[in-house]
Amino acid sequence: MQNEEMNNIKIQIQKVMDLVNQKKNKREHKFLDTLLDRLQKLLETVNDIDDINDLRKYSNLRGALRAYFDTNLIESYDEPLVIELDKLEIMLQQRTN
């Protein structure tokens, strides 16, 4: 079960990274660079650990969606990056509680 959950998290991280890169192609912003760096580090962490509960210690993504709302980058509440980033944060919280 943990392997399946870890794979789902990896897939979701990659999906969010792809959306961030798409956004960066439209508009450069320091927040997008920071978010991409954090996602990359999280993906490396997921690849390096075996225990899904360790993600709580290493996940530096908490609050990323809120921070995104604080930028002037957001187009709407239903844009794909908002939806997928929210899913990722929820997955990390559910998987590590």
Biopython code that builds the backbone (N, CA, C, O; Angstrom):
import numpy as np
from Bio.PDB.StructureBuilder import StructureBuilder

atoms = [
    (1, "MET", "N", (0.825, -1.209, 0.000)),
    (1, "MET", "CA", (0.000, 0.000, 0.000)),
    (1, "MET", "C", (0.859, 1.260, 0.000)),
    (1, "MET", "O", (0.561, 2.219, -0.712)),
    (2, "GLN", "N", (1.931, 1.255, 0.804)),
    (2, "GLN", "CA", (2.784, 2.437, 0.852)),
    (2, "GLN", "C", (3.427, 2.723, -0.496)),
    (2, "GLN", "O", (3.553, 3.884, -0.888)),
    (3, "ASN", "N", (3.838, 1.671, -1.216)),
    (3, "ASN", "CA", (4.447, 1.878, -2.528)),
    (3, "ASN", "C", (3.477, 2.546, -3.488)),
    (3, "ASN", "O", (3.856, 3.434, -4.251)),
    (4, "GLU", "N", (2.226, 2.113, -3.446)),
    (4, "GLU", "CA", (1.212, 2.712, -4.312)),
    (4, "GLU", "C", (0.993, 4.180, -3.948)),
    (4, "GLU", "O", (0.886, 5.033, -4.830)),
    (5, "GLU", "N", (0.927, 4.468, -2.660)),
    (5, "GLU", "CA", (0.751, 5.850, -2.214)),
    (5, "GLU", "C", (1.946, 6.713, -2.610)),
    (5, "GLU", "O", (1.778, 7.848, -3.055)),
    (6, "MET", "N", (3.145, 6.173, -2.447)),
    (6, "MET", "CA", (4.347, 6.916, -2.825)),
    (6, "MET", "C", (4.347, 7.180, -4.333)),
    (6, "MET", "O", (4.702, 8.276, -4.767)),
    (7, "ASN", "N", (3.958, 6.200, -5.123)),
    (7, "ASN", "CA", (3.891, 6.390, -6.576)),
    (7, "ASN", "C", (2.870, 7.451, -6.947)),
    (7, "ASN", "O", (3.113, 8.266, -7.838)),
    (8, "ASN", "N", (1.728, 7.447, -6.270)),
    (8, "ASN", "CA", (0.708, 8.465, -6.532)),
    (8, "ASN", "C", (1.222, 9.856, -6.188)),
    (8, "ASN", "O", (0.946, 10.818, -6.905)),
    (9, "ILE", "N", (1.963, 9.964, -5.100)),
    (9, "ILE", "CA", (2.537, 11.255, -4.715)),
    (9, "ILE", "C", (3.565, 11.694, -5.753)),
    (9, "ILE", "O", (3.590, 12.863, -6.138)),
    (10, "LYS", "N", (4.409, 10.779, -6.207)),
    (10, "LYS", "CA", (5.400, 11.113, -7.237)),
    (10, "LYS", "C", (4.719, 11.616, -8.506)),
    (10, "LYS", "O", (5.147, 12.604, -9.102)),
    (11, "ILE", "N", (3.669, 10.933, -8.907)),
    (11, "ILE", "CA", (2.929, 11.339, -10.105)),
    (11, "ILE", "C", (2.340, 12.732, -9.923)),
    (11, "ILE", "O", (2.385, 13.559, -10.834)),
    (12, "GLN", "N", (1.790, 12.984, -8.745)),
    (12, "GLN", "CA", (1.183, 14.295, -8.479)),
    (12, "GLN", "C", (2.241, 15.395, -8.442)),
    (12, "GLN", "O", (2.011, 16.490, -8.954)),
    (13, "ILE", "N", (3.387, 15.116, -7.848)),
    (13, "ILE", "CA", (4.469, 16.105, -7.832)),
    (13, "ILE", "C", (4.869, 16.451, -9.265)),
    (13, "ILE", "O", (5.026, 17.624, -9.604)),
    (14, "GLN", "N", (5.033, 15.437, -10.095)),
    (14, "GLN", "CA", (5.430, 15.670, -11.481)),
    (14, "GLN", "C", (4.366, 16.473, -12.230)),
    (14, "GLN", "O", (4.691, 17.344, -13.037)),
    (15, "LYS", "N", (3.102, 16.175, -11.959)),
    (15, "LYS", "CA", (2.006, 16.909, -12.598)),
    (15, "LYS", "C", (2.071, 18.392, -12.223)),
    (15, "LYS", "O", (1.926, 19.262, -13.081)),
    (16, "VAL", "N", (2.290, 18.671, -10.935)),
    (16, "VAL", "CA", (2.382, 20.059, -10.485)),
    (16, "VAL", "C", (3.621, 20.729, -11.084)),
    (16, "VAL", "O", (3.562, 21.890, -11.490)),
    (17, "MET", "N", (4.736, 20.009, -11.141)),
    (17, "MET", "CA", (5.947, 20.573, -11.742)),
    (17, "MET", "C", (5.703, 20.947, -13.207)),
    (17, "MET", "O", (6.146, 22.002, -13.661)),
    (18, "ASP", "N", (5.013, 20.101, -13.932)),
    (18, "ASP", "CA", (4.693, 20.398, -15.331)),
    (18, "ASP", "C", (3.844, 21.663, -15.451)),
    (18, "ASP", "O", (4.072, 22.494, -16.329)),
    (19, "LEU", "N", (2.867, 21.797, -14.563)),
    (19, "LEU", "CA", (2.013, 22.985, -14.582)),
    (19, "LEU", "C", (2.784, 24.253, -14.210)),
    (19, "LEU", "O", (2.549, 25.318, -14.781)),
    (20, "VAL", "N", (3.695, 24.134, -13.258)),
    (20, "VAL", "CA", (4.529, 25.281, -12.890)),
    (20, "VAL", "C", (5.395, 25.685, -14.084)),
    (20, "VAL", "O", (5.532, 26.873, -14.374)),
    (21, "ASN", "N", (5.970, 24.721, -14.765)),
    (21, "ASN", "CA", (6.786, 25.037, -15.948)),
    (21, "ASN", "C", (5.952, 25.701, -17.042)),
    (21, "ASN", "O", (6.426, 26.621, -17.709)),
    (22, "GLN", "N", (4.723, 25.245, -17.228)),
    (22, "GLN", "CA", (3.832, 25.887, -18.199)),
    (22, "GLN", "C", (3.578, 27.338, -17.813)),
    (22, "GLN", "O", (3.580, 28.234, -18.658)),
    (23, "LYS", "N", (3.358, 27.549, -16.517)),
    (23, "LYS", "CA", (3.105, 28.902, -16.019)),
    (23, "LYS", "C", (4.341, 29.785, -16.224)),
    (23, "LYS", "O", (4.232, 30.956, -16.590)),
    (24, "LYS", "N", (5.531, 29.188, -15.977)),
    (24, "LYS", "CA", (6.769, 29.944, -16.155)),
    (24, "LYS", "C", (6.981, 30.341, -17.607)),
    (24, "LYS", "O", (7.579, 31.381, -17.881)),
    (25, "ASN", "N", (6.501, 29.533, -18.535)),
    (25, "ASN", "CA", (6.613, 29.878, -19.954)),
    (25, "ASN", "C", (5.778, 31.100, -20.300)),
    (25, "ASN", "O", (6.107, 31.847, -21.221)),
    (26, "LYS", "N", (4.697, 31.300, -19.558)),
    (26, "LYS", "CA", (3.836, 32.459, -19.780)),
    (26, "LYS", "C", (4.352, 33.694, -19.051)),
    (26, "LYS", "O", (4.249, 34.819, -19.540)),
    (27, "ARG", "N", (4.916, 33.447, -17.854)),
    (27, "ARG", "CA", (5.287, 34.588, -17.010)),
    (27, "ARG", "C", (6.336, 34.172, -15.995)),
    (27, "ARG", "O", (6.158, 33.191, -15.273)),
    (28, "GLU", "N", (7.420, 34.915, -15.942)),
    (28, "GLU", "CA", (8.474, 34.662, -14.956)),
    (28, "GLU", "C", (8.095, 35.302, -13.624)),
    (28, "GLU", "O", (7.565, 36.412, -13.570)),
    (29, "HIS", "N", (8.382, 34.569, -12.559)),
    (29, "HIS", "CA", (8.139, 35.098, -11.216)),
    (29, "HIS", "C", (8.988, 34.292, -10.246)),
    (29, "HIS", "O", (9.103, 33.074, -10.381)),
    (30, "LYS", "N", (9.574, 34.960, -9.281)),
    (30, "LYS", "CA", (10.446, 34.304, -8.308)),
    (30, "LYS", "C", (9.714, 33.199, -7.554)),
    (30, "LYS", "O", (10.311, 32.175, -7.225)),
    (31, "PHE", "N", (8.430, 33.397, -7.278)),
    (31, "PHE", "CA", (7.659, 32.374, -6.571)),
    (31, "PHE", "C", (7.669, 31.056, -7.342)),
    (31, "PHE", "O", (7.809, 29.990, -6.742)),
    (32, "LEU", "N", (7.523, 31.119, -8.650)),
    (32, "LEU", "CA", (7.499, 29.895, -9.465)),
    (32, "LEU", "C", (8.838, 29.171, -9.397)),
    (32, "LEU", "O", (8.883, 27.942, -9.358)),
    (33, "ASP", "N", (9.929, 29.937, -9.384)),
    (33, "ASP", "CA", (11.253, 29.329, -9.238)),
    (33, "ASP", "C", (11.384, 28.629, -7.893)),
    (33, "ASP", "O", (11.882, 27.506, -7.811)),
    (34, "THR", "N", (10.937, 29.297, -6.848)),
    (34, "THR", "CA", (11.006, 28.729, -5.497)),
    (34, "THR", "C", (10.131, 27.482, -5.395)),
    (34, "THR", "O", (10.556, 26.470, -4.838)),
    (35, "LEU", "N", (8.925, 27.549, -5.925)),
    (35, "LEU", "CA", (8.020, 26.405, -5.888)),
    (35, "LEU", "C", (8.613, 25.224, -6.654)),
    (35, "LEU", "O", (8.541, 24.085, -6.194)),
    (36, "LEU", "N", (9.185, 25.488, -7.797)),
    (36, "LEU", "CA", (9.800, 24.427, -8.592)),
    (36, "LEU", "C", (10.966, 23.783, -7.836)),
    (36, "LEU", "O", (11.125, 22.563, -7.861)),
    (37, "ASP", "N", (11.773, 24.598, -7.172)),
    (37, "ASP", "CA", (12.881, 24.074, -6.366)),
    (37, "ASP", "C", (12.359, 23.175, -5.247)),
    (37, "ASP", "O", (12.898, 22.095, -5.005)),
    (38, "ARG", "N", (11.316, 23.626, -4.575)),
    (38, "ARG", "CA", (10.748, 22.836, -3.475)),
    (38, "ARG", "C", (10.134, 21.534, -3.970)),
    (38, "ARG", "O", (10.250, 20.497, -3.317)),
    (39, "LEU", "N", (9.489, 21.592, -5.111)),
    (39, "LEU", "CA", (8.905, 20.380, -5.685)),
    (39, "LEU", "C", (10.001, 19.388, -6.065)),
    (39, "LEU", "O", (9.862, 18.186, -5.840)),
    (40, "GLN", "N", (11.084, 19.891, -6.639)),
    (40, "GLN", "CA", (12.198, 19.023, -7.017)),
    (40, "GLN", "C", (12.805, 18.354, -5.779)),
    (40, "GLN", "O", (13.096, 17.158, -5.792)),
    (41, "LYS", "N", (12.992, 19.130, -4.719)),
    (41, "LYS", "CA", (13.535, 18.574, -3.474)),
    (41, "LYS", "C", (12.582, 17.540, -2.878)),
    (41, "LYS", "O", (13.016, 16.509, -2.364)),
    (42, "LEU", "N", (11.293, 17.821, -2.951)),
    (42, "LEU", "CA", (10.307, 16.873, -2.442)),
    (42, "LEU", "C", (10.330, 15.584, -3.252)),
    (42, "LEU", "O", (10.246, 14.494, -2.686)),
    (43, "LEU", "N", (10.444, 15.699, -4.559)),
    (43, "LEU", "CA", (10.517, 14.515, -5.409)),
    (43, "LEU", "C", (11.764, 13.689, -5.081)),
    (43, "LEU", "O", (11.699, 12.461, -5.040)),
    (44, "GLU", "N", (12.877, 14.345, -4.853)),
    (44, "GLU", "CA", (14.100, 13.641, -4.464)),
    (44, "GLU", "C", (13.918, 12.940, -3.124)),
    (44, "GLU", "O", (14.371, 11.810, -2.938)),
    (45, "THR", "N", (13.256, 13.614, -2.199)),
    (45, "THR", "CA", (13.003, 13.031, -0.883)),
    (45, "THR", "C", (12.117, 11.800, -1.000)),
    (45, "THR", "O", (12.387, 10.774, -0.375)),
    (46, "VAL", "N", (11.069, 11.898, -1.791)),
    (46, "VAL", "CA", (10.158, 10.762, -1.991)),
    (46, "VAL", "C", (10.918, 9.576, -2.590)),
    (46, "VAL", "O", (10.663, 8.424, -2.239)),
    (47, "ASN", "N", (11.844, 9.869, -3.487)),
    (47, "ASN", "CA", (12.638, 8.800, -4.105)),
    (47, "ASN", "C", (13.638, 8.187, -3.133)),
    (47, "ASN", "O", (14.032, 7.031, -3.293)),
    (48, "ASP", "N", (14.051, 8.953, -2.125)),
    (48, "ASP", "CA", (15.098, 8.495, -1.203)),
    (48, "ASP", "C", (14.577, 7.787, 0.042)),
    (48, "ASP", "O", (15.334, 7.068, 0.695)),
    (49, "ILE", "N", (13.314, 7.969, 0.384)),
    (49, "ILE", "CA", (12.808, 7.391, 1.632)),
    (49, "ILE", "C", (11.869, 6.226, 1.346)),
    (49, "ILE", "O", (11.290, 6.114, 0.266)),
    (50, "ASP", "N", (11.740, 5.378, 2.333)),
    (50, "ASP", "CA", (10.852, 4.222, 2.210)),
    (50, "ASP", "C", (9.578, 4.389, 3.022)),
    (50, "ASP", "O", (8.543, 3.815, 2.681)),
    (51, "ASP", "N", (9.644, 5.163, 4.082)),
    (51, "ASP", "CA", (8.504, 5.316, 4.986)),
    (51, "ASP", "C", (7.741, 6.584, 4.643)),
    (51, "ASP", "O", (8.272, 7.691, 4.731)),
    (52, "ILE", "N", (6.509, 6.406, 4.257)),
    (52, "ILE", "CA", (5.686, 7.541, 3.836)),
    (52, "ILE", "C", (5.489, 8.551, 4.966)),
    (52, "ILE", "O", (5.279, 9.736, 4.708)),
    (53, "ASN", "N", (5.556, 8.092, 6.206)),
    (53, "ASN", "CA", (5.378, 8.997, 7.337)),
    (53, "ASN", "C", (6.535, 9.974, 7.487)),
    (53, "ASN", "O", (6.390, 11.011, 8.134)),
    (54, "ASP", "N", (7.678, 9.654, 6.899)),
    (54, "ASP", "CA", (8.816, 10.576, 6.946)),
    (54, "ASP", "C", (8.584, 11.827, 6.099)),
    (54, "ASP", "O", (9.289, 12.824, 6.257)),
    (55, "LEU", "N", (7.612, 11.778, 5.215)),
    (55, "LEU", "CA", (7.338, 12.949, 4.384)),
    (55, "LEU", "C", (6.958, 14.170, 5.221)),
    (55, "LEU", "O", (7.241, 15.302, 4.828)),
    (56, "ARG", "N", (6.334, 13.953, 6.346)),
    (56, "ARG", "CA", (5.966, 15.088, 7.213)),
    (56, "ARG", "C", (7.205, 15.883, 7.600)),
    (56, "ARG", "O", (7.186, 17.114, 7.610)),
    (57, "LYS", "N", (8.271, 15.176, 7.917)),
    (57, "LYS", "CA", (9.507, 15.850, 8.319)),
    (57, "LYS", "C", (10.131, 16.619, 7.170)),
    (57, "LYS", "O", (10.675, 17.705, 7.367)),
    (58, "TYR", "N", (10.054, 16.063, 5.977)),
    (58, "TYR", "CA", (10.815, 16.608, 4.850)),
    (58, "TYR", "C", (9.999, 17.457, 3.891)),
    (58, "TYR", "O", (10.569, 18.157, 3.053)),
    (59, "SER", "N", (8.702, 17.411, 3.993)),
    (59, "SER", "CA", (7.876, 18.187, 3.075)),
    (59, "SER", "C", (7.953, 19.669, 3.430)),
    (59, "SER", "O", (7.571, 20.081, 4.525)),
    (60, "ASN", "N", (8.447, 20.451, 2.494)),
    (60, "ASN", "CA", (8.518, 21.899, 2.687)),
    (60, "ASN", "C", (7.503, 22.588, 1.786)),
    (60, "ASN", "O", (7.686, 23.731, 1.368)),
    (61, "LEU", "N", (6.447, 21.874, 1.503)),
    (61, "LEU", "CA", (5.441, 22.376, 0.573)),
    (61, "LEU", "C", (4.213, 22.956, 1.280)),
    (61, "LEU", "O", (3.390, 23.623, 0.654)),
    (62, "ARG", "N", (4.097, 22.705, 2.559)),
    (62, "ARG", "CA", (2.920, 23.174, 3.284)),
    (62, "ARG", "C", (2.782, 24.691, 3.142)),
    (62, "ARG", "O", (3.730, 25.436, 3.390)),
    (63, "GLY", "N", (1.605, 25.130, 2.744)),
    (63, "GLY", "CA", (1.337, 26.553, 2.585)),
    (63, "GLY", "C", (1.646, 27.086, 1.198)),
    (63, "GLY", "O", (1.501, 28.284, 0.953)),
    (64, "ALA", "N", (2.068, 26.224, 0.289)),
    (64, "ALA", "CA", (2.424, 26.682, -1.058)),
    (64, "ALA", "C", (1.218, 27.253, -1.804)),
    (64, "ALA", "O", (1.333, 28.251, -2.515)),
    (65, "LEU", "N", (0.080, 26.618, -1.636)),
    (65, "LEU", "CA", (-1.124, 27.115, -2.315)),
    (65, "LEU", "C", (-1.505, 28.491, -1.781)),
    (65, "LEU", "O", (-1.849, 29.391, -2.548)),
    (66, "ARG", "N", (-1.441, 28.642, -0.497)),
    (66, "ARG", "CA", (-1.749, 29.945, 0.117)),
    (66, "ARG", "C", (-0.780, 31.010, -0.400)),
    (66, "ARG", "O", (-1.184, 32.129, -0.716)),
    (67, "ALA", "N", (0.494, 30.650, -0.480)),
    (67, "ALA", "CA", (1.493, 31.593, -0.984)),
    (67, "ALA", "C", (1.210, 31.944, -2.448)),
    (67, "ALA", "O", (1.398, 33.085, -2.868)),
    (68, "TYR", "N", (0.761, 30.964, -3.209)),
    (68, "TYR", "CA", (0.426, 31.222, -4.606)),
    (68, "TYR", "C", (-0.728, 32.224, -4.708)),
    (68, "TYR", "O", (-0.726, 33.102, -5.570)),
    (69, "PHE", "N", (-1.698, 32.081, -3.829)),
    (69, "PHE", "CA", (-2.809, 33.038, -3.820)),
    (69, "PHE", "C", (-2.334, 34.445, -3.473)),
    (69, "PHE", "O", (-2.948, 35.426, -3.892)),
    (70, "ASP", "N", (-1.256, 34.553, -2.718)),
    (70, "ASP", "CA", (-0.736, 35.862, -2.327)),
    (70, "ASP", "C", (0.048, 36.550, -3.445)),
    (70, "ASP", "O", (0.355, 37.738, -3.351)),
    (71, "THR", "N", (0.371, 35.805, -4.500)),
    (71, "THR", "CA", (1.056, 36.416, -5.645)),
    (71, "THR", "C", (0.015, 37.001, -6.590)),
    (71, "THR", "O", (-1.190, 36.832, -6.401)),
    (72, "ASN", "N", (0.501, 37.678, -7.591)),
    (72, "ASN", "CA", (-0.416, 38.205, -8.610)),
    (72, "ASN", "C", (-0.457, 37.296, -9.831)),
    (72, "ASN", "O", (-0.840, 37.724, -10.919)),
    (73, "LEU", "N", (-0.060, 36.036, -9.646)),
    (73, "LEU", "CA", (0.006, 35.081, -10.753)),
    (73, "LEU", "C", (-1.297, 34.346, -11.010)),
    (73, "LEU", "O", (-1.552, 33.897, -12.127)),
    (74, "ILE", "N", (-2.104, 34.224, -9.999)),
    (74, "ILE", "CA", (-3.300, 33.401, -10.090)),
    (74, "ILE", "C", (-4.307, 34.021, -11.065)),
    (74, "ILE", "O", (-4.590, 35.219, -11.028)),
    (75, "GLU", "N", (-4.828, 33.166, -11.926)),
    (75, "GLU", "CA", (-5.806, 33.617, -12.906)),
    (75, "GLU", "C", (-7.229, 33.369, -12.425)),
    (75, "GLU", "O", (-8.114, 34.203, -12.617)),
    (76, "SER", "N", (-7.441, 32.215, -11.797)),
    (76, "SER", "CA", (-8.754, 31.895, -11.250)),
    (76, "SER", "C", (-8.607, 30.756, -10.249)),
    (76, "SER", "O", (-7.576, 30.086, -10.186)),
    (77, "TYR", "N", (-9.642, 30.558, -9.486)),
    (77, "TYR", "CA", (-9.623, 29.486, -8.493)),
    (77, "TYR", "C", (-9.708, 28.101, -9.136)),
    (77, "TYR", "O", (-9.383, 27.098, -8.500)),
    (78, "ASP", "N", (-10.135, 28.048, -10.368)),
    (78, "ASP", "CA", (-10.265, 26.744, -11.016)),
    (78, "ASP", "C", (-9.176, 26.499, -12.064)),
    (78, "ASP", "O", (-9.327, 25.626, -12.919)),
    (79, "GLU", "N", (-8.088, 27.259, -12.004)),
    (79, "GLU", "CA", (-6.985, 26.977, -12.930)),
    (79, "GLU", "C", (-6.297, 25.673, -12.514)),
    (79, "GLU", "O", (-6.259, 25.345, -11.328)),
    (80, "PRO", "N", (-5.764, 24.943, -13.466)),
    (80, "PRO", "CA", (-5.187, 23.627, -13.175)),
    (80, "PRO", "C", (-4.101, 23.635, -12.090)),
    (80, "PRO", "O", (-4.043, 22.707, -11.284)),
    (81, "LEU", "N", (-3.251, 24.649, -12.053)),
    (81, "LEU", "CA", (-2.190, 24.682, -11.041)),
    (81, "LEU", "C", (-2.772, 24.761, -9.636)),
    (81, "LEU", "O", (-2.272, 24.109, -8.721)),
    (82, "VAL", "N", (-3.810, 25.543, -9.461)),
    (82, "VAL", "CA", (-4.466, 25.652, -8.151)),
    (82, "VAL", "C", (-5.044, 24.297, -7.746)),
    (82, "VAL", "O", (-4.857, 23.848, -6.615)),
    (83, "ILE", "N", (-5.731, 23.664, -8.653)),
    (83, "ILE", "CA", (-6.395, 22.387, -8.360)),
    (83, "ILE", "C", (-5.371, 21.304, -8.038)),
    (83, "ILE", "O", (-5.524, 20.575, -7.057)),
    (84, "GLU", "N", (-4.336, 21.195, -8.850)),
    (84, "GLU", "CA", (-3.359, 20.117, -8.669)),
    (84, "GLU", "C", (-2.444, 20.364, -7.469)),
    (84, "GLU", "O", (-2.053, 19.415, -6.789)),
    (85, "LEU", "N", (-2.102, 21.610, -7.202)),
    (85, "LEU", "CA", (-1.295, 21.928, -6.024)),
    (85, "LEU", "C", (-2.086, 21.641, -4.748)),
    (85, "LEU", "O", (-1.535, 21.140, -3.768)),
    (86, "ASP", "N", (-3.367, 21.960, -4.769)),
    (86, "ASP", "CA", (-4.235, 21.642, -3.636)),
    (86, "ASP", "C", (-4.299, 20.127, -3.416)),
    (86, "ASP", "O", (-4.205, 19.657, -2.282)),
    (87, "LYS", "N", (-4.456, 19.372, -4.494)),
    (87, "LYS", "CA", (-4.485, 17.906, -4.379)),
    (87, "LYS", "C", (-3.198, 17.380, -3.756)),
    (87, "LYS", "O", (-3.229, 16.493, -2.903)),
    (88, "LEU", "N", (-2.060, 17.935, -4.189)),
    (88, "LEU", "CA", (-0.777, 17.483, -3.666)),
    (88, "LEU", "C", (-0.657, 17.784, -2.178)),
    (88, "LEU", "O", (-0.238, 16.923, -1.404)),
    (89, "GLU", "N", (-1.017, 18.983, -1.776)),
    (89, "GLU", "CA", (-0.947, 19.314, -0.344)),
    (89, "GLU", "C", (-1.841, 18.397, 0.474)),
    (89, "GLU", "O", (-1.450, 17.951, 1.553)),
    (90, "ILE", "N", (-3.032, 18.112, -0.025)),
    (90, "ILE", "CA", (-3.943, 17.215, 0.683)),
    (90, "ILE", "C", (-3.359, 15.814, 0.752)),
    (90, "ILE", "O", (-3.411, 15.173, 1.802)),
    (91, "MET", "N", (-2.808, 15.334, -0.347)),
    (91, "MET", "CA", (-2.198, 14.004, -0.339)),
    (91, "MET", "C", (-1.084, 13.903, 0.703)),
    (91, "MET", "O", (-0.975, 12.906, 1.417)),
    (92, "LEU", "N", (-0.270, 14.934, 0.779)),
    (92, "LEU", "CA", (0.839, 14.913, 1.739)),
    (92, "LEU", "C", (0.333, 14.948, 3.172)),
    (92, "LEU", "O", (0.895, 14.283, 4.042)),
    (93, "GLN", "N", (-0.708, 15.705, 3.426)),
    (93, "GLN", "CA", (-1.268, 15.764, 4.772)),
    (93, "GLN", "C", (-1.926, 14.450, 5.134)),
    (93, "GLN", "O", (-1.725, 13.953, 6.242)),
    (94, "GLN", "N", (-2.710, 13.870, 4.232)),
    (94, "GLN", "CA", (-3.398, 12.611, 4.511)),
    (94, "GLN", "C", (-2.418, 11.477, 4.691)),
    (94, "GLN", "O", (-2.611, 10.623, 5.557)),
    (95, "ARG", "N", (-1.389, 11.452, 3.907)),
    (95, "ARG", "CA", (-0.443, 10.344, 3.914)),
    (95, "ARG", "C", (0.490, 10.384, 5.118)),
    (95, "ARG", "O", (1.082, 9.371, 5.489)),
    (96, "THR", "N", (0.618, 11.564, 5.725)),
    (96, "THR", "CA", (1.591, 11.681, 6.799)),
    (96, "THR", "C", (0.960, 11.825, 8.171)),
    (96, "THR", "O", (1.676, 11.905, 9.169)),
    (97, "ASN", "N", (-0.339, 11.857, 8.243)),
    (97, "ASN", "CA", (-0.991, 11.996, 9.556)),
    (97, "ASN", "C", (-1.095, 10.667, 10.253)),
    (97, "ASN", "O", (-1.615, 10.592, 11.367)),
]
sb = StructureBuilder()
sb.init_structure("model")
sb.init_model(0)
sb.init_chain("A")
sb.init_seg("    ")
for serial, (resi, resn, name, xyz) in enumerate(atoms, 1):
    if name == "N":
        sb.init_residue(resn, " ", resi, " ")
    sb.init_atom(name, np.array(xyz, "f"), 0.0, 1.0, " ", f" {name:<3s}", serial, name[0])
structure = sb.get_structure()
